[in-house]
Amino acid sequence: MNISRYLLIFCLAILLGISFSTHAAKVDLAEAVNKAGKQRMLSQRIAKAYFFLGNNVRRDKAKKQLKKSIVEFKKNHT
């Protein structure tokens, strides 16, 4: 009984490993790095726009940039 339990766990681990590797292979590493970098840049731009709005610095440009950056961030996030 103990051996069959270990065999079942081993088979499940193998199946999990195979399925995980096929899903991981679908995402290109360079593409993932580019998306992460773009999201980081957009989050910094959003923070800067909030800062400008809060300090009444170029409010018109900050509002446009904030809206545009949030839309692009959400689009890239999906």
Phi, psi and omega per residue, in radians:
M1 nan -0.677 3.128
N2 -1.142 -0.674 -3.130
I3 -1.190 -0.695 -3.141
S4 -1.162 -0.582 3.098
R5 -1.147 -0.789 3.126
Y6 -1.149 -0.641 3.101
L7 -1.134 -0.734 3.104
L8 -1.105 -0.796 3.120
I9 -1.085 -0.735 3.123
F10 -1.084 -0.785 -3.141
C11 -1.120 -0.718 3.106
L12 -1.128 -0.675 3.112
A13 -1.135 -0.702 3.110
I14 -1.111 -0.806 3.131
L15 -1.096 -0.716 3.111
L16 -1.112 -0.747 3.122
G17 -1.103 -0.709 3.122
I18 -1.163 -0.787 -3.116
S19 -1.182 -0.638 3.126
F20 -1.157 -0.721 -3.112
S21 -1.174 -0.576 3.113
T22 -1.248 -0.628 3.096
H23 -1.241 -0.659 -3.129
A24 -1.197 -0.541 -3.106
A25 -1.259 -0.359 -3.113
K26 -1.234 -0.432 -3.125
V27 -1.666 2.059 3.125
D28 -1.291 2.331 -3.073
L29 -1.078 -0.769 -3.141
A30 -1.098 -0.688 3.115
E31 -1.138 -0.710 3.131
A32 -1.136 -0.711 3.123
V33 -1.147 -0.723 3.121
N34 -1.105 -0.754 3.126
K35 -1.133 -0.723 3.135
A36 -1.116 -0.722 3.109
G37 -1.123 -0.696 3.132
K38 -1.175 -0.714 3.109
Q39 -1.115 -0.683 3.105
R40 -1.100 -0.783 3.126
M41 -1.080 -0.758 -3.141
L42 -1.147 -0.687 3.125
S43 -1.142 -0.632 3.085
Q44 -1.191 -0.676 3.110
R45 -1.151 -0.682 3.091
I46 -1.109 -0.773 3.121
A47 -1.083 -0.717 3.133
K48 -1.122 -0.725 -3.139
A49 -1.132 -0.725 3.064
Y50 -1.049 -0.756 3.120
F51 -1.054 -0.803 3.134
F52 -1.097 -0.742 3.125
L53 -1.099 -0.746 -3.119
G54 -1.159 -0.480 -3.118
N55 -1.813 0.220 3.130
N56 0.921 0.809 3.102
V57 -1.933 2.017 3.095
R58 0.802 0.999 -3.048
R59 -1.019 -0.669 -3.113
D60 -1.108 -0.825 3.135
K61 -1.190 -0.674 -3.134
A62 -1.112 -0.715 3.122
K63 -1.090 -0.794 3.136
K64 -1.082 -0.805 -3.100
Q65 -1.148 -0.670 3.131
L66 -1.111 -0.855 -3.141
K67 -1.066 -0.814 -3.118
K68 -1.101 -0.742 -3.114
S69 -1.184 -0.686 3.121
I70 -1.133 -0.755 3.116
V71 -1.066 -0.801 -3.124
E72 -1.165 -0.672 3.114
F73 -1.065 -0.821 3.136
K74 -1.111 -0.684 3.125
K75 -1.111 -0.774 3.133
N76 -1.215 -0.495 -3.101
H77 -1.182 -0.540 3.123
T78 -1.373 nan nan
